[in-house]
Amino acid sequence: MSSSASGTSPEPELPAGGELALTVGERYPVGERRYTLTPRLAEAVMRAREVLIDVAAHREVITYGELSEAIGGTILPRHMGPLLHMLGHDCAERGEPSLPALVINQAKGEVGTADDAWAPPERSACWEYWAQG
């Protein structure tokens, strides 16, 4: 429905009411698998994006449980993997630091991935990128 009158490359189709750089209905890698970005998941990703940009702007982190609550409980803390992978793909498409680096396991104090070495530099990049001046 959107068109580009300026002759530049066309903009990606966006989910209704959202601003994701990803396309609903497309499949994206999530670990060893591929997940379809459903409208429900896209909405949760957009909500999480908004929450995490605010978290980054305040140079903070958030737990999986807090993020689940902040997006209305639509995704339970233990099922955040696909949402955070999709958000990571969205950030990459935009050329932004990876917002999922801000989401930590409460007990561990770090991201829940097996290899968490990527997270501290990405977290610092998020804080710098979205810092409130």
VEXDREN-2710 file (C-alpha; in Angstrom, 1 decimal):
% VEXDREN-2710
k/r/px/py/pz
1/MET/0.0/0.0/0.0
2/SER/2.9/2.4/0.5
3/SER/4.7/3.7/-2.5
4/SER/7.9/5.6/-3.1
5/ALA/7.3/8.7/-5.1
6/SER/11.0/9.8/-4.8
7/GLY/12.3/7.1/-7.0
8/THR/14.5/5.6/-4.2
9/SER/14.4/2.0/-3.3
10/PRO/11.0/0.8/-2.0
11/GLU/10.5/0.7/1.8
12/PRO/9.8/-2.7/3.4
13/GLU/6.3/-3.7/4.1
14/LEU/5.5/-3.0/7.8
15/PRO/3.1/-4.8/10.0
16/ALA/-0.1/-2.8/10.7
17/GLY/0.6/-0.2/13.4
18/GLY/4.3/-1.2/13.6
19/GLU/7.6/-0.1/12.4
20/LEU/9.6/-3.3/12.1
21/ALA/12.3/-3.7/9.5
22/LEU/11.2/-7.3/9.2
23/THR/8.4/-8.8/7.2
24/VAL/5.4/-10.5/8.7
25/GLY/5.1/-14.0/7.3
26/GLU/8.8/-14.4/6.5
27/ARG/10.9/-17.0/8.2
28/TYR/14.0/-15.9/10.2
29/PRO/16.8/-18.0/11.9
30/VAL/16.3/-18.6/15.6
31/GLY/19.2/-20.7/16.7
32/GLU/19.2/-23.9/14.7
33/ARG/15.6/-23.4/13.5
34/ARG/13.7/-20.9/11.4
35/TYR/10.6/-19.2/12.8
36/THR/7.8/-17.4/11.0
37/LEU/7.2/-13.8/12.1
38/THR/3.5/-14.0/12.9
39/PRO/1.4/-10.8/13.4
40/ARG/1.3/-11.7/17.2
41/LEU/5.0/-12.1/17.4
42/ALA/5.6/-8.9/15.4
43/GLU/3.4/-7.0/17.8
44/ALA/5.4/-8.4/20.8
45/VAL/8.7/-7.5/19.1
46/MET/7.5/-3.9/18.6
47/ARG/6.5/-3.6/22.2
48/ALA/9.8/-5.1/23.3
49/ARG/11.7/-2.7/21.1
50/GLU/9.9/0.3/22.6
51/VAL/10.6/-1.0/26.1
52/LEU/14.3/-1.8/25.4
53/ILE/15.0/1.6/23.7
54/ASP/13.8/3.2/27.0
55/VAL/15.9/0.8/29.0
56/ALA/18.9/1.7/26.8
57/ALA/18.3/5.4/27.1
58/HIS/18.6/5.1/30.9
59/ARG/21.7/2.9/30.6
60/GLU/19.9/0.0/32.4
61/VAL/19.2/-3.7/31.9
62/ILE/16.0/-5.6/32.3
63/THR/15.3/-9.2/33.3
64/TYR/13.3/-11.6/31.1
65/GLY/10.5/-11.5/33.7
66/GLU/10.4/-7.7/33.7
67/LEU/10.3/-7.5/29.9
68/SER/7.5/-10.1/29.8
69/GLU/5.5/-8.0/32.2
70/ALA/6.3/-4.7/30.3
71/ILE/4.9/-6.1/27.1
72/GLY/1.7/-7.3/28.8
73/GLY/2.7/-10.9/29.5
74/THR/2.1/-11.9/25.8
75/ILE/5.3/-13.8/25.8
76/LEU/6.4/-15.7/29.0
77/PRO/10.0/-15.2/30.2
78/ARG/11.0/-18.8/29.3
79/HIS/9.7/-18.3/25.8
80/MET/11.5/-15.1/25.0
81/GLY/14.1/-16.7/22.6
82/PRO/12.2/-16.3/19.3
83/LEU/11.1/-12.7/20.2
84/LEU/14.7/-11.7/21.1
85/HIS/16.1/-13.3/18.0
86/MET/13.6/-11.5/15.8
87/LEU/14.4/-8.2/17.6
88/GLY/18.1/-8.9/17.0
89/HIS/17.4/-9.4/13.3
90/ASP/15.3/-6.1/13.3
91/CYS/18.2/-4.2/14.9
92/ALA/20.7/-5.6/12.4
93/GLU/18.4/-4.6/9.5
94/ARG/18.4/-1.0/10.9
95/GLY/22.2/-0.9/11.5
96/GLU/21.6/-0.6/15.2
97/PRO/23.2/-2.2/18.2
98/SER/21.5/-5.4/19.4
99/LEU/18.8/-4.5/21.9
100/PRO/18.5/-8.1/23.2
101/ALA/21.8/-7.6/24.9
102/LEU/19.9/-5.6/27.5
103/VAL/17.8/-8.6/28.6
104/ILE/19.4/-10.6/31.4
105/ASN/18.7/-13.7/33.4
106/GLN/18.0/-12.5/37.0
107/ALA/20.0/-15.2/38.7
108/LYS/23.0/-15.1/36.3
109/GLY/23.1/-11.3/35.7
110/GLU/23.8/-11.9/32.0
111/VAL/22.0/-12.8/28.8
112/GLY/20.6/-16.4/28.7
113/THR/22.6/-17.5/25.7
114/ALA/25.2/-20.3/26.0
115/ASP/27.9/-17.9/24.7
116/ASP/27.3/-14.5/26.4
117/ALA/30.6/-12.8/25.5
118/TRP/28.8/-10.9/22.7
119/ALA/26.5/-9.1/25.2
120/PRO/28.7/-6.6/27.2
121/PRO/30.0/-4.8/24.1
122/GLU/26.6/-4.7/22.5
123/ARG/25.1/-3.5/25.8
124/SER/27.6/-0.6/25.9
125/ALA/26.8/0.2/22.2
126/CYS/23.1/0.3/23.0
127/TRP/23.6/2.6/26.0
128/GLU/25.7/4.9/23.8
129/TYR/23.4/4.8/20.8
130/TRP/20.2/5.5/22.7
131/ALA/21.6/7.6/25.6
132/GLN/19.5/10.6/26.6
133/GLY/21.5/13.8/26.4
END
